[in-house]
Amino acid sequence: MSVKQLSANELKTKLEQHESLLLLDVREPPEFNYAHIEGSVLMPLGKVRQRIDELDKQQSIVVICHHGFRSEQIALFLDSMGFADVMNLQGGVDAWALECDNTMARY
């Protein structure tokens, strides 16, 4: 089982084209508050299983974390739960800061 890996630049293009995406950030609140992609929804990794009913199985979802490892775990989980279109942001917000938004704080 695998999920689509999305580069930061691919995500930027999708956002510029106004594609309907849920940006699901699975980091912890202090990380999210420090730096996040505009429009992202925070749902910490440890809460996803109990809050899964808040997500639409038909919506395109891009899962985001710091470097792309935690988000890949959640993306695989969502895929296994029957979500139709799940993508993992390769390199996470760190890649976004490096490649797409040099004003974003890095940690």
C-alpha positions in Angstrom: 0.0 0.0 0.0 1.3 3.4 -0.9 0.0 7.0 -1.1 1.0 9.6 -3.7 3.9 11.7 -2.7 3.4 15.4 -3.5 6.4 17.8 -3.7 6.1 21.3 -2.2 6.1 22.8 -5.7 3.4 20.4 -6.9 1.3 21.5 -3.9 1.9 25.2 -4.6 0.7 24.6 -8.2 -2.5 22.9 -7.0 -3.2 25.7 -4.6 -2.6 28.4 -7.3 -5.0 26.5 -9.5 -7.6 26.6 -6.6 -7.9 22.8 -6.5 -10.2 21.7 -3.8 -7.9 20.3 -1.2 -8.0 19.7 2.6 -4.5 20.5 4.0 -4.4 18.3 7.0 -1.6 19.2 9.4 -0.8 16.4 11.9 1.9 18.2 13.9 1.4 19.3 17.5 -0.2 22.7 18.3 3.1 24.5 19.2 4.6 23.4 15.9 1.5 24.5 14.0 1.4 27.9 15.8 5.1 28.4 14.9 4.7 27.8 11.2 2.0 26.4 8.9 0.8 26.6 5.4 -2.1 29.1 5.0 -5.5 27.3 5.1 -4.2 24.2 6.8 -6.4 22.4 9.4 -4.7 21.2 12.5 -5.5 17.6 13.6 -2.5 16.3 15.7 -1.4 12.8 14.8 -2.6 11.3 18.1 -6.1 12.7 17.6 -6.7 11.6 13.9 -8.2 8.2 14.8 -10.8 9.7 17.2 -11.6 12.6 14.9 -11.7 10.7 11.6 -15.4 11.3 11.2 -14.7 15.0 10.7 -13.0 14.1 7.4 -14.7 13.6 4.1 -13.7 10.3 2.4 -14.2 11.8 -1.1 -12.2 15.0 -0.5 -8.6 15.3 -1.8 -6.5 15.4 1.4 -2.8 16.5 1.6 -1.3 15.4 4.9 1.4 17.6 6.3 3.9 17.5 9.1 7.5 18.8 9.7 9.5 16.6 7.4 6.9 14.2 5.9 7.3 11.1 8.1 4.4 11.5 10.5 2.2 12.7 7.7 3.1 9.6 5.6 1.9 7.3 8.5 -1.4 9.2 8.7 -1.8 9.2 4.9 -1.3 5.4 4.8 -3.9 5.1 7.6 -6.4 7.2 5.8 -5.8 5.3 2.6 -6.4 2.0 4.5 -9.7 3.5 5.9 -11.1 4.0 2.4 -10.3 7.6 1.8 -10.3 8.2 -2.0 -7.5 10.7 -2.6 -4.8 11.0 0.0 -1.4 12.6 -0.6 1.6 13.1 1.6 3.6 16.4 1.4 7.2 15.2 0.8 9.6 17.1 3.1 6.7 18.6 5.0 6.5 22.3 6.0 10.3 22.4 6.0 10.3 21.7 2.2 7.5 24.3 1.8 9.6 26.9 3.6 12.7 26.1 1.5 11.0 25.8 -1.9 7.8 27.9 -1.8 7.7 30.4 1.1 11.0 31.8 2.3 9.2 34.0 4.8 8.0 30.9 6.7 9.9 30.2 10.0 11.9 27.0 10.0 12.7 24.8 13.0 
